[in-house]
């Protein structure tokens, strides 16, 4: 399924269930929100998103604790979950998705290679974070992250 069809399916599931969605993005820079809003009528379920690229934006806008960033770093499961939790609270939605990672080609460390990405989902039912290691270029890594985020949400909504 292409990303447009996936975003459309997720939107239909949200709308059928009268649920709302928000996103918090770092390495994808708004690409997830762009794909969600490519769908006509997405305003019925999509409240908005935050692109929090810097540590400061993650702290000030999304409420990611400074200690989380200091101990685990911006690219971590702990930060992704805090981002999802933060945007869910900020925009008052049912579901929130957060993406943080290293799209490349720079920014890697021996412990955190290019392509390392964490995608978190938060709702009243709980939170989950998945780790991915993409092997593409910057654009491919970002696109794969968007697809994985939409697939994760679809999986939960289909339950």
Secondary structure by P-SEA (a helix, b strand, c coil): ccaaaaaaaaaaaaaaacccbbbbbccccaaaaaaaacccccccccccccccccaaaaaacccccaaaaaacccccaaaaaaaaaaaaaaccccbbbbbbcccccccccccccccbbbbbbbcccbbbbbbbbbcccaaaaaaaaaaaaaaaaaaaaac
